[in-house]
């Protein structure tokens, strides 16, 4: 029995914490967007074409606009 409760994702998560948090949700498909150590933009996805990735980005855009 554990008395540790996970908190929701925050803007202060490290990349490792964000990935660990996502793994706990057991995602069916996902898209990862970020910057590497050289500040180069990268995108990785699982079983996803660009059309589906774009749709997820649009959902993200709507989500972020509603949270302000």
C-alpha positions as CSV (number, residue, x, y, z in Angstrom):
1,X,0.0,0.0,0.0
2,X,1.4,3.4,-1.0
3,X,0.5,6.7,0.5
4,X,1.9,8.6,-2.5
5,X,-0.6,10.1,-4.9
6,X,0.3,11.2,-8.4
7,X,-0.3,14.9,-9.2
8,X,-1.5,16.2,-12.5
9,X,1.0,17.3,-15.1
10,X,2.5,20.7,-14.5
11,X,4.6,23.2,-16.4
12,X,7.5,22.4,-14.1
13,X,7.8,18.7,-15.1
14,X,11.2,17.6,-16.4
15,X,11.0,15.6,-19.7
16,X,11.5,12.4,-17.7
17,X,8.6,13.3,-15.4
18,X,6.3,14.1,-18.4
19,X,7.1,10.8,-20.1
20,X,6.6,8.8,-16.9
21,X,3.3,10.6,-16.3
22,X,2.2,9.7,-19.9
23,X,3.3,6.1,-19.5
24,X,1.0,5.7,-16.4
25,X,-2.0,6.6,-18.6
26,X,-1.2,3.6,-20.9
27,X,-1.7,5.6,-24.1
28,X,-3.1,3.8,-27.2
29,X,-1.3,6.3,-29.5
30,X,0.7,9.4,-28.9
31,X,2.6,12.3,-30.3
32,X,5.7,13.7,-28.7
33,X,6.8,17.3,-29.7
34,X,9.8,19.0,-28.3
35,X,13.3,20.4,-28.5
36,X,16.4,18.3,-28.2
37,X,19.6,19.3,-26.4
38,X,20.7,21.3,-29.5
39,X,17.4,23.2,-29.5
40,X,16.3,21.4,-32.6
41,X,12.6,20.8,-33.0
42,X,11.5,17.2,-33.2
43,X,8.3,15.2,-33.6
44,X,7.8,11.5,-32.9
45,X,4.5,9.6,-33.0
46,X,3.2,6.0,-32.8
47,X,1.1,4.4,-35.5
48,X,0.0,7.8,-36.6
49,X,-0.1,9.5,-40.0
50,X,0.4,13.2,-40.4
51,X,-3.3,13.8,-40.9
52,X,-4.1,12.3,-37.4
53,X,-1.1,14.2,-35.9
54,X,-2.5,17.5,-37.2
55,X,-5.9,16.6,-35.8
56,X,-4.4,16.0,-32.4
57,X,-2.6,19.4,-32.7
58,X,-5.9,21.1,-33.4
59,X,-7.4,19.4,-30.3
60,X,-4.5,20.6,-28.3
61,X,-4.9,24.2,-29.6
62,X,-8.6,24.1,-28.6
63,X,-7.7,22.7,-25.2
64,X,-5.1,25.4,-24.5
65,X,-7.4,28.2,-25.7
66,X,-10.2,27.0,-23.3
67,X,-7.8,26.9,-20.3
68,X,-7.0,30.6,-20.4
